[in-house]
Amino acid sequence: MSLRKFKTIAAVAGAAILLSGVAACSQEREPEAQDTEGQGEETAAPEDILVGIAMPTRSLERWNKDGSHLQGLLEEAGYETNLQYADNEVDQQISQLQNMINEGADILVIASIDGTALAPILAEAKAQDITVIAYDRLINETPDVDYYATFDNYRVGQLQGEFIRDALDLENADGPFNLEPFAGSPDDNNAKFFFSGAWDVLLPYVKEGKLVVPSAKSPASNDEWQSIGILGWGSEDAQDEMTNRLNSFYAGGTKLDVVLSPNDSLALGIAQALEGAGYVPGEDWPVLTGQDGDQANVLNIIAGKQSMTVWKDTRLLAERVATMIQQIVNGEEVEVNDNETYDNGVKVVPTFLIDPTVVTADNIEDTLIASGFYTAEDLGL
Ligand code: BGC
């Protein structure tokens, strides 16, 4: 029996009916209410629970890892799963969610494409008593999201900003240094946090004149981050944007010193633009930030074409979500560690935040390889 049916039957008929074994049962999944430790407490069995997992796209390495790891953990624990990727198309994601609901999903785990576009479909999920977990990205403007699990997104940006501050020794050096800032997709709630974390560190230096932005694509405040966002987080779009800025504002021999890139997919495109413009690793290559620890970017770090990445060990996120699901199914309190930060416009969503880690050429072995995220072979080491 599904968790949905379990909750409904338990509410209507009471646990006694379930214990006597006369409860109506789903045709696909047999009822198997468990008596935990003989205390008369009912829980549904994992094999009777269907978890729908909606991921945004296969085009980025991290989401493939996120999806397969979460699915693997849940299946190992006995759950039924339905994992879907949506080509970064909002409508496709909505119809995948609709199918999961129709199919009897009990829990939905959603890494949204546009965090503001899911309210109607989630109202439908709520009407069916489905529990919704926002995965990595917050879902906005709806009361129908129950929990959120993510990395500390503001901290990600702060680590990028602090890295730039320290790499250029902005406290002591006179500068000025030429900076080009980028931001993530305007429809992704995380992108605002990444930018704010970084800009809170860097904007004072921009105001002071130690950092100069020749393209003038320099938001006057955190709220204006969308003006420099790259819709859909595409590498090619970032490459085009960087190439345009280099052609328009750096043509006369002006040197670019530093690029704030919010993630690895953008950093990949930016690095190609830099290469195209003749920058040479180890010589005049600008400081370039990133996020995720994608394999291609770690290879770029080793090759001197990217300075750092903020690594988010997606295995930890999947494990956290699997724990949340177990707690939900067991009827236990779901553990969270932030009840303040993630206001989705309707409610503050109970959140579990995980700490991200800075990776540079100096600690690849101790972080990515020691933890088994990559083998030395994966990285040609
Ligand atoms: C995620 C990042 C990722 C970006 C692009 C963000 O929501 O938090 O890890 O790089 O989306 O997919």
Residues whose N, C-alpha, C, O or C-beta is under 5 A from the ligand:
A	BS01	BGC	L60 R137 D188 N190 W233 N263 Q291 D292
